[in-house]
């Protein structure tokens, strides 16, 4: 059974990018008189749409039965669960395995401002009676379940546990 990890926000960002590129293409028809200028700008639009697709739509993390597949814009890497040595979630999920290190583009560390606010205001409000912080232990922003890197790392750890 295959399961794919890709944040839905990637599709929103891709849609916004492509919409802005299409508006640029429409502007090119409205402003330019020369067919050569229009064709050059349309070629630029096509290249930008391809880049937006490569950055926002193509990256994914595919979980298989025995291995996971990391699909980045320029490279696809297959990593067996038994070969995973370490999962680091500092800026983006980085999988250290027997074949080297692979960064997962689709799992960045997001939610920094939310994490900072929860840590700061949770400590400030901890002396108020009957109030409790959501987090009882200290955790990094990138490792929390509020970030894509933390969610992807959790999914990988759970699959490794199932194999043992």
N, C-alpha and C positions, 0 to 999 in steps of 0.2 A: 504494500500500500504506500502510495506517495502522497506527501503533504507538502504544500508550498507555503513558505513564509515570505510575505511581501506586504508592507504597510499600505493601507488604502490611500493614505495621503500621497503616496507616489503617483497614483493615477490622477489625483487632483492637481498636483504640481505639473504633471505632463499636460493635462488639459489646459491649464492656465498658460503654460509656455506655448503650446501649439495655437491657442486662441490669439495670443499676442503676435505670433509669427504670421498668422493668417490676416490679422489686421494690417500688418506691415505690407503684406502682398496686395491687399485691397488698396492701400495708400499708393502703392507703386502704380497701379492702373489709373488712379485718379490724378496723380501728379505728373507722371512722365508722358511725353509725346512720342518718344523714340521706342520702337519695338526692341531695339538692342538693349536699351537700359532696362526695359521691363523684363526681358528674358534673363538678363544678368541678375536682377533682383529676385526673380522667381527661382533661379538656380541657388541663390544664397538662402532663400526660404526653404527650399527642399533640403539643403544641407543642414540647416538649423533644426528642421523637424526630425531629421535622422539622428542628430546629436541629442535632441531632447528625448527621443525614444530610447537611445542607448543609455542615457543617464537615468531616466525615471522609470521606464517600463521593463527593460531587459533584466536588470539585476534582480535576483531572487535567491532564496535558499530552499533547496528541495531536499526533503527528508525521505530517504528510502528505508528499506528494511535493514540493510547491512551497512550502508554508507550514506553520506550526505553530499550533495552537489552544490557548490558555491558558484553561482553564475554572476560574474561581474561584467562591466561593459566590454572589456578587452580579453578576458580570460575566463574559462570555465575549469574548475578544479573539483575532482571527486576525491573525497576523504572518507576512508573507512572509520567507523566509530571506534574500533579498537586501536587505531593509529593516533587518535586525539590525545595530546599530552597536557595541554593547558588551554583555557579560554580566558582571554583578557578583554575587558570591556571599557578601556579608558576613553578613547575617542570614538572608536567603532569596534565592533566585535572582531577580534583577531584570534584565529584558531592556530595554535602551535601544534604541529603534528610531525610525524616521522619524516615527512617530505619537505618540511620547512614551515614557513608562516604564511597564512592566507588571511587577508582582510576581507570582511564581508561588507560590501558597499551598502547593502540593503538594511543593515542593522547599525545605524549610527547611535551615539549616545545623545538622546534628546531629553527634554524636560528639565534642563538645568535650572531655569528660573523657578520652576515649581518646586524642585527639590530644595533649593536655597531658601525659599520662603517657608516651606514646611519645617526645615531644620531651625531656622532663625525664630519664627513665631511659635513653633512648638516649644522651644526652650524658654522664650519669654513668657508664654502662658502656662508653663508647667507648675508655677506656684499657685495658680488659681484653683480653689477647691472644686472638685468634681469634674475637672477637665483632664483629658488624657491625650497624649500625642498618638497619632496613628502608628508611628514607628517607635518600637521599644528599644531596638538596638541601632547602632550606627551602621549605615551602609553607604556605599558610594552612589552618586547620582547615576553613573553609567551602569551599575550593577542592579539597580532597582527595577521592579517590574513596570515602572512608569516610563522606562526608556526602551527603545527597540532593541538595543544591544543586550539589555538585561533579559528581555523576553526571549530572544533567540538563544542566548546562552542557557537559559532555563530549559528550553525545549531540547537542546542538544544533551544537556546533563540527564534529563529524564530518559532519553532514548539510550544513553550509555548505561544507565542504571538497569533498564529493562533487559539489556543484553547480558548482564552479569548475573 
